[in-house]
Every structure is written in C-alpha cells, then in structure tokens.
Amino acid sequence: MKRCIFLINYLAIGLLFSCQYEFPEPEQLSPDSGQADFTKMVTIGSSITAGVMDAALYNRSQQNSYAVILAQQMKEAGGGDFNVPDINAENGDLILSATGGNLGRLILTLNQTTGSILPTPIVPGDALTAFSGDKTTLNNFGVNGLSLAAALLPASGNIQEPSNPLFNPYYARFASDPGNSTPIGDAASALANGGTFFVFWLGKNDVLPYALTGGAIPELLTSEQDFSLRYQTALGTMLQANLEAKGAIGNIPNINELPYFSTVAWNALPLDNTLAALANSVFTDYNNGLDNLATAGMISVSERDLRKINFTAGQNGFVIDDKTLTDLSEMGLPSIRQTNIEDKVALTTGQILGLSPGEDPTLIYGVTVPIGDSYILLPSEQEIMEEKINAFNQIIATTISANEDRLVLVDTKNLLERIGQSTETANGIALSNSISPPYGVFSTDGVHPNARGSAVVANHFIEGINDKWNSTIPKANPNAYIGNDLPR
C-alpha cells in the first residue's frame, strides 16, 4: 500500500483570522478586602498554578498564570507583592514530549503543503535552570506534575543530578532545601511568615497522569483512602501554619472534557474510494473470522459488529488496540476495532495518524498498524476517571466543610462544564472549550489554560472569594490577556 500522509485539520478556519477582539469593561465596585486580608497571599498547586501553557513553563506563561493574575487583582483590594520563582526561559522545556530532546513550547503551525494546522514544538527549547533569586520571598509554590504525595514527600537529588524516581526538577529549582524540603512545607513556611491568605489547588495530578497515558497504567490513579489522608494532611498543614489565614480551594475539573481529548476527532481519518477499498482488503480474513466466531457463539453479535473493520469514502474511525475486548489471540485474531464517537482521542495522536512507522509503505498508523492504548481513553476508562474525580471532589468538599469559616470551595469543575456547554462568557463573549483562537481558553497542549483562560480562572476564584467574605476584588478583563498565537 502506498505510504499515505492524511490531512488532519484539527482547528476551525477561524484560526486564520485575528485573535484580538474587544470585551466591554465590566462595571466594578470600589475594591475592598471585606472580611479577608490579602496583604500576603501564598499559592500551592500543580502546573496550572505554576503557569504551564503550551506544554512548557516559560516567561510569558509564568507571568500570565491564574495565580499571578489573581494577585494582580487583589492588589487593588489591599494585596501585596506576589513573587514567583522566575523561569528565565523564552520557550521553555517541553514537558509533554514523547521523544525528549531540546524542544520548547508548542505553537500552532500551518503546513503549507497539506494545509494542516498542528501544535508543533519550538526548536530549540531552553534548559531548565535553578532559581537564583531570594527563595524566602516567594509566594507561588506551583509545581508542574505535583501530586498530593509529591507535595508531602521530599525528593532527593538536585537539578543537575537527580537520583530519586520522585525527583521533580520543577520543584528542585526553587526548593528551600533540595532533597529535604517539601512543596507543602515551603508553602506553609511562607504562610507562617506573615501570610494572610492562601490558594490551595492540588489533586488534579492524582488522576491526570492516568488520562494522559490513555488509561494504560491503572497504578497512576491514587486510591480514595490515600487521597483522603494526603489531602487532609496537606490542607491541614496550611491551616495550621497560620491560624488566622483564610483560603480558597480549587477542586478537580472533569479531565475527560479537556480539549486534549476532543481536538482530534474520533473519525479523523479521511479516505477516498480507492484507499478505502484497499484498506478493507487487508481485513477480509479478520472480518470473516469474527463472523465464524459469532456463529459459533464464542463472541456476541454486538461484539462482532464492534470489532469489524470497515472503511468508507470520507471520514473514518481508525484502527486501535482495545484491551477490553474478548481475547481471541488463540484464534489468531487481535483485539482491535475502529474508533467510534464514544472514544476520547489524545491530541498527540495527530503526530502519528496516517504515517508509516518505518520504511514499509504498507504499514500505516490507524490503518494497518493499530493506534496504541496510550493514545485513547476508552469508554470504560472515561467512566473510571469520572468516578475517581467525583469521589475526590467529595473528599475535597467534606474537608472544606469542616473548616468553612476559613475556607471557600471554588468549583473549577463546574467552570469547565459551563465552558464546554458554551454557557460561560467573559464580559458578554462566549468562551470555547478549545485551543482555537480567538475564543478558545486552552493553550496549544489542550490541558492548561492559555493566558486568556487563566484570566477566566482567576475571575472564578475572585467570584468565590468575594461571595464568601464580602470582598470586592475587581475582576480581570480577559481581553487584556493573549489567547493562542496564530499559526506560523
């Protein structure tokens, strides 16, 4: 079969137009702190709190995190300086790279030959370096990849020579005592040293790694028992660090709904009549074998129909491995099927779909070579994810309710749901749960918000804080913050 490179257009044609647009300025009340005190705010969280965007932490992303934007708005209501561990990198170090190497943040790139628009790394990227500033003045303890366990445990090693599997270079670069201190310990110390308010947003990375690996590694999901113990310990440490400080707590969004799993469509494989017929000829024996097994009662008719491979002219589901299917390997039949509308496809699938893994032109990913489990969230895996997130969020809500005089729950799960339903607006402009400018609020990695999305998240925190303590922190204007850059 002739090697094919299929045209996969992820984004609407609106990408080709300007991403600048005007928001009307909202009417604001006179700023006031109400029953809270924002003199010194401390934040603890994962990559979103750190400011990761476009699969990297770099200067522009770090300075446009929701935490930085929130602190800027708090200044008008009595807030003080907000210091971050400066990354000093224009392009950053790609954190979602499957191949490694000196790659920087993702950008949208227009292929002049095919017309495809793809997130592509900048080359070269920037080496991660240690923070050289004053660690004792830091306010932001957001760390990429930070799970609850990693927030509580010291990871030995240093940024030049890591020696521990738990080592996190993004924390080591600004840790108070690399190898001995912990992110929670450092954040608590900052809060104890004159802190008046804190933002706590941990828990996402107790489920996200499972999702980003397509549900292929169940061990990446934290148990509910461990989550509860670790969450109460981490939040309790912050509460005990300063008995007067109040805090805003973010919960876990529905990770199934991230653009990382919706940008590449389940039927992203375009074929003409000739190619469809050629591809179908490869699976004649496979389909006949399924018919025979169904007739013999060894598999159900519904499973036979699910497993059958049938390409047509137009957009097609592509061939994937599915470990949940009946094992028919003894009959010489693999556990494969075509994707359908219930599957969630990873954004990174676009990097291989329709391409050949080697020199053999008959081998094509998604046709004759199944797409692996790590690229697809199967329906059963999505259900596991949703159950975990709901259980973890209930633990979070219960923990907050035990300290409701000092804490407010900021329902970020609800925010993402509203954005997904196109019911969330920013000053009258509907936002979209996508990476497509100008209204998409996610950066090009499909996981982290872009600067404009970070302003929306900051506003959501402001709403919760203002409602809880009768504050009047002014909201940010999302149009003051850039969305995704147009394709290069």
C-alpha positions in Angstrom: 0.0 0.0 0.0 1.4 3.4 -0.9 2.5 5.4 2.1 -0.1 8.0 2.9 0.0 11.1 4.9 -3.5 12.0 5.8 -4.7 15.6 6.1 -5.9 16.1 9.6 -7.3 19.5 10.2 -7.9 20.0 13.9 -9.0 23.5 14.2 -11.7 25.7 12.7 -10.8 28.0 9.8 -11.2 30.8 12.4 -7.6 30.1 13.3 -6.6 32.0 10.3 -8.1 35.3 11.4 -7.1 37.7 14.1 -7.4 36.5 17.7 -7.9 40.1 19.0 -11.4 41.2 19.9 -13.0 43.7 22.3 -14.6 42.9 25.6 -16.6 45.7 27.2 -15.2 46.6 30.6 -17.4 45.3 33.4 -18.8 47.7 36.0 -16.7 47.4 39.1 -17.4 48.3 42.8 -14.8 50.1 44.8 -12.2 47.5 45.8 -12.3 46.3 49.3 -11.0 43.2 51.1 -14.2 42.7 53.1 -13.7 40.1 55.9 -10.5 38.8 54.3 -6.9 40.1 54.3 -4.9 39.8 51.0 -1.7 41.5 52.3 0.3 38.4 51.6 -1.1 35.6 49.5 0.6 32.2 49.2 -0.4 29.7 46.5 0.3 26.0 46.4 -0.7 23.8 43.4 0.4 22.0 40.3 1.2 23.1 36.7 -1.8 25.4 36.3 -0.7 27.3 39.4 2.9 27.4 38.2 1.7 28.8 34.9 2.4 26.0 32.4 1.0 26.7 29.0 1.7 25.2 25.6 3.2 22.1 27.4 6.0 24.2 28.8 6.8 26.7 31.6 8.3 29.8 30.1 8.4 33.5 30.8 5.1 34.6 29.2 3.2 31.6 30.6 4.6 32.0 34.1 3.7 35.7 34.2 0.2 35.0 33.0 -0.8 32.2 35.3 -4.2 32.5 37.1 -2.2 32.9 40.4 -0.3 35.9 39.1 -3.5 37.4 37.6 -5.4 36.8 40.8 -2.6 38.5 42.9 -2.6 41.5 40.5 -6.4 41.9 41.0 -6.0 41.5 44.8 -3.6 44.4 44.9 -6.5 46.8 44.3 -8.1 45.4 47.4 -5.1 45.6 49.7 -3.0 42.8 48.3 0.8 42.9 48.4 3.7 41.7 46.2 3.5 38.3 44.6 6.8 36.7 43.9 7.3 33.7 41.6 10.4 31.6 41.0 11.4 33.2 37.7 11.9 30.6 35.0 14.1 32.8 32.7 13.2 30.9 29.5 11.7 32.3 26.3 10.5 29.0 25.0 10.7 26.6 28.0 11.4 22.9 28.1 8.6 20.7 26.6 7.1 18.7 29.4 4.8 16.5 27.3 7.5 15.4 24.8 7.3 11.7 24.0 10.8 11.8 22.4 12.7 14.1 24.7 15.4 16.3 23.3 15.8 20.1 23.3 12.3 21.1 22.5 10.4 24.2 23.6 6.8 25.1 24.0 4.1 24.2 21.4 3.0 26.6 18.8 0.3 26.2 16.1 2.0 25.6 12.7 0.4 25.7 9.3 1.7 23.1 6.9 1.9 25.0 3.6 1.8 21.7 1.6 -1.1 19.9 3.3 -3.0 22.8 4.9 -2.9 21.0 8.3 -2.7 23.1 11.5 -0.8 21.2 14.2 0.7 22.0 17.6 4.4 21.7 17.0 7.4 22.3 19.4 9.7 25.2 19.0 13.3 24.2 18.4 15.4 24.7 20.3 13.9 24.8 23.8 15.5 26.1 26.9 17.4 24.1 29.5 15.7 24.1 32.9 17.9 26.1 35.4 17.9 26.7 39.1 16.1 29.7 40.5 18.8 32.3 41.6 16.6 34.7 43.4 15.6 35.0 47.1 13.7 31.9 48.0 12.5 33.3 51.3 10.3 35.9 49.5 8.4 33.5 47.2 4.6 33.4 47.2 3.9 30.9 44.4 4.6 27.3 45.1 3.0 25.9 41.9 5.0 22.9 40.6 4.5 21.1 37.4 3.4 17.4 37.9 2.7 17.9 41.6 0.6 15.1 43.1 -0.5 15.1 46.7 2.1 12.5 47.6 4.8 14.5 45.9 3.7 17.7 47.7 4.2 15.9 51.0 7.4 13.9 50.4 11.0 15.2 49.9 12.6 14.1 46.7 16.3 13.6 47.0 18.6 14.8 44.2 19.4 18.1 42.6 18.6 19.7 39.3 21.9 18.6 37.8 22.0 15.0 39.1 18.5 13.6 40.0 18.7 10.3 41.9 15.2 9.6 43.0 12.2 8.5 40.8 10.1 11.0 42.7 12.6 13.8 41.9 10.8 16.8 40.4 13.2 19.3 38.7 10.5 22.0 38.7 10.4 22.0 42.4 14.1 21.3 43.0 14.9 24.5 41.1 13.5 26.6 43.9 13.1 24.3 46.9 14.3 25.8 50.2 16.4 22.7 50.9 16.6 20.4 47.8 16.3 16.8 48.8 14.9 17.5 52.2 12.2 20.2 52.0 8.7 19.6 50.5 6.4 21.9 48.5 3.8 21.9 51.2 6.4 22.6 53.8 7.8 25.6 51.9 4.3 27.0 51.2 3.4 26.6 54.8 6.5 28.4 55.9 5.8 31.3 53.6 2.2 31.5 55.0 3.5 31.3 58.6 5.9 34.2 57.8 3.3 37.0 57.6 0.9 35.3 55.2 -2.7 36.3 55.4 -4.4 34.4 52.6 -3.7 31.2 50.6 -4.9 29.4 47.5 -4.7 25.6 47.5 -5.3 23.7 44.3 -4.0 20.2 44.5 -5.5 16.8 43.4 -5.5 17.1 39.6 -2.3 15.1 39.3 -3.8 12.2 41.2 -5.9 11.5 38.1 -4.4 13.4 35.1 -1.3 11.1 34.5 -3.7 8.2 34.1 -5.6 10.1 31.5 -2.6 11.3 29.6 -1.4 7.7 29.2 -4.8 6.7 27.9 -5.7 4.7 31.0 -2.9 2.2 30.1 -1.4 2.4 33.6 -4.1 2.0 36.3 -1.5 2.3 39.1 -1.3 6.1 38.3 -4.7 6.6 39.9 -4.5 7.4 43.6 -6.7 5.3 45.9 -9.5 7.1 47.6 -8.1 6.2 51.0 -4.7 7.6 50.2 -6.2 10.7 48.5 -8.3 11.5 51.7 -5.3 11.0 54.0 -2.9 13.0 51.9 -5.4 15.8 51.1 -6.3 16.3 54.8 -2.6 16.3 55.7 -1.6 18.8 53.0 -4.5 21.2 53.6 -4.2 20.8 57.4 -0.6 21.8 57.2 -1.6 25.0 55.5 -4.4 25.7 58.0 -2.0 25.1 60.9 0.7 27.3 59.5 -1.3 30.4 60.3 -4.5 30.1 62.3 -5.8 33.4 61.1 -5.2 33.0 57.3 -8.2 32.3 55.1 -8.1 30.3 51.9 -9.7 29.5 48.5 -9.6 25.8 47.5 -10.0 24.6 43.9 -11.4 21.2 43.1 -10.7 18.8 40.2 -12.2 19.6 36.7 -13.6 16.8 34.6 -10.5 15.8 32.8 -12.5 13.8 30.2 -13.7 17.1 28.8 -10.2 18.7 28.2 -9.5 19.7 24.6 -6.6 17.3 24.8 -9.3 14.6 24.2 -11.5 16.4 21.8 -9.3 18.3 19.4 -8.6 15.2 17.3 -11.9 13.7 16.2 -12.7 10.0 16.6 -13.2 9.9 12.8 -10.1 11.9 11.8 -9.0 9.5 9.1 -10.1 10.7 5.6 -10.0 8.2 2.7 -11.2 8.2 -0.9 -12.9 5.2 -2.5 -9.7 3.6 -3.8 -7.9 3.8 -0.4 -10.9 2.6 1.5 -11.2 -0.4 -0.7 -7.5 -1.2 -0.5 -7.6 -0.9 3.3 -10.7 -3.1 3.6 -8.9 -5.9 1.6 -6.4 -6.2 4.4 -9.1 -7.1 6.9 -11.1 -9.6 4.9 -9.8 -12.6 6.8 -10.1 -10.8 10.1 -13.8 -9.9 9.5 -14.6 -13.4 8.2 -13.0 -14.9 11.4 -15.3 -12.7 13.5 -18.3 -13.9 11.6 -17.4 -17.5 12.2 -16.8 -17.0 16.0 -20.1 -15.2 16.3 -21.9 -18.0 14.5 -20.2 -20.5 16.9 -21.4 -18.4 19.9 -17.9 -17.6 21.0 -18.5 -13.9 20.9 -21.7 -11.9 20.8 -23.1 -10.4 17.7 -22.7 -6.9 19.2 -19.0 -7.6 19.9 -18.5 -8.9 16.4 -20.1 -5.7 15.0 -17.9 -3.5 17.3 -14.7 -5.3 16.2 -15.3 -5.4 12.5 -13.1 -3.1 10.3 -14.9 -1.3 7.5 -13.6 1.8 5.8 -15.7 4.0 3.5 -15.0 7.1 1.4 -14.9 10.1 3.7 -14.0 10.5 7.3 -13.3 7.2 9.1 -12.7 5.9 12.6 -9.2 4.5 12.8 -7.9 1.1 14.0 -7.0 0.9 17.7 -6.0 -1.7 20.3 -8.8 -2.3 22.8 -7.8 -4.4 25.8 -11.4 -4.6 27.0 -12.3 -6.9 24.0 -12.5 -10.7 24.4 -9.1 -12.2 24.0 -9.1 -14.1 20.7 -5.4 -14.4 20.2 -5.6 -18.2 20.3 -7.8 -18.0 17.2 -5.2 -15.7 15.6 -7.4 -12.5 15.9 -6.1 -9.4 17.6 -8.0 -7.2 20.0 -8.6 -4.3 17.6 -11.5 -2.2 16.4 -12.2 1.2 14.8 -12.7 4.2 17.0 -16.3 5.5 17.5 -18.0 8.5 18.9 -17.6 7.2 22.5 -13.8 7.2 22.4 -11.6 10.1 23.5 -8.6 10.6 21.3 -5.4 12.1 22.6 -4.1 15.3 20.9 -0.8 13.6 20.3 -2.5 11.0 18.0 -2.2 13.6 15.3 1.5 13.2 15.3 1.3 9.6 14.0 -2.1 9.0 12.5 -1.8 8.2 8.8 2.0 8.0 8.9 4.3 5.0 8.5 6.4 3.8 11.5 9.2 2.7 9.2 10.3 2.1 5.6 7.5 -0.4 4.8 4.8 1.7 2.9 2.1 -0.9 3.8 2.4 -0.1 7.5 0.2 2.9 8.3 -0.8 4.0 11.8 -4.5 3.8 12.2 -5.0 1.5 9.2 -2.7 -1.5 9.1 -0.9 -0.6 12.4 -3.3 -0.1 15.3 -3.0 3.1 17.4 -1.9 2.0 20.9 -3.8 2.1 24.1 -1.9 5.1 25.4 -3.5 7.3 22.8 -7.1 6.5 23.5 -9.4 6.8 26.5 -11.9 4.0 26.1 -15.4 4.4 27.5 -14.7 2.2 30.5 -11.6 4.3 31.3 -13.6 7.5 31.0 -16.1 6.1 33.5 -13.3 5.2 35.9 -11.9 8.7 35.6 -15.3 10.3 36.2 -15.9 8.1 39.3 -12.5 9.0 40.7 -12.9 12.7 40.1 -16.4 12.7 41.7 -15.1 10.7 44.7 -12.0 13.0 45.1 -14.2 16.1 44.8 -16.5 14.8 47.5 -13.4 14.4 49.8 -12.4 17.9 49.0 -15.8 19.3 49.7 -16.1 17.4 53.0 -12.7 18.6 54.1 -13.6 22.2 53.3 -16.9 22.0 55.1 -15.1 21.1 58.3 -13.3 24.4 58.1 -15.9 26.5 56.4 -15.3 29.6 58.5 -11.8 29.9 56.9 -12.2 28.2 53.5 -14.2 28.6 50.4 -14.6 26.0 47.7 -14.0 27.3 44.1 -15.8 24.9 41.8 -13.5 24.7 38.8 -15.2 21.5 37.7 -18.4 23.5 37.2 -16.5 26.2 35.4 -15.1 23.8 32.8 -18.5 22.3 32.3 -20.0 25.7 31.6 -17.3 26.5 29.1 -17.9 23.1 27.4 -21.6 23.9 27.2 -20.8 27.4 25.7 -22.7 29.0 28.6 -19.7 30.7 30.1 -19.0 34.2 28.9 -16.4 36.8 29.5 -18.0 40.2 29.5 -20.6 39.0 27.1 -18.4 37.0 24.8 -18.9 33.2 24.8 -15.8 31.2 25.5 -15.0 27.8 23.9 -13.5 24.7 25.4 -10.8 24.5 22.7 -7.3 25.6 21.6 -8.7 27.6 18.7 -8.3 31.4 18.8 -9.8 33.7 19.5 -12.3 32.3 21.9 -10.6 29.1 23.0 -9.4 29.3 26.6 -6.9 26.4 26.4 -3.3 26.6 25.3 -2.0 24.5 22.5 -1.4 21.5 24.7 -5.1 21.1 25.3 -4.6 20.6 29.1 -3.6 24.0 30.5 -5.5 27.3 30.0 -3.8 30.0 27.9 -3.3 33.5 29.3 -6.9 34.5 28.4 -8.2 31.3 30.0 -6.1 32.0 33.1 -7.8 35.3 33.5 -11.2 33.5 33.3 -10.0 31.1 36.0 -8.7 34.0 38.2 -12.1 35.6 37.9 -13.8 32.4 39.0 -11.6 32.4 42.1 -12.4 36.1 42.6 -16.2 35.4 42.5 -15.8 32.7 45.1 -13.7 34.8 47.4 -15.9 37.9 47.0 -19.1 35.9 47.8 -17.6 34.3 50.8 -16.0 37.3 52.5 -18.0 40.2 51.1 -14.8 41.4 49.3 -14.9 43.4 46.1 -11.8 42.3 44.3 -12.2 43.7 40.8 -12.3 41.1 38.0 -9.7 40.9 35.3 -10.6 41.8 31.7 -9.8 38.6 29.7 -9.2 40.7 26.6 -6.1 42.2 28.3 -4.5 38.7 28.1 -3.4 37.0 24.9 -5.0 33.8 23.6 -3.1 31.4 21.5 -0.8 32.8 18.8 -2.0 32.4 15.2 -0.4 29.6 13.2 3.1 30.3 11.9 
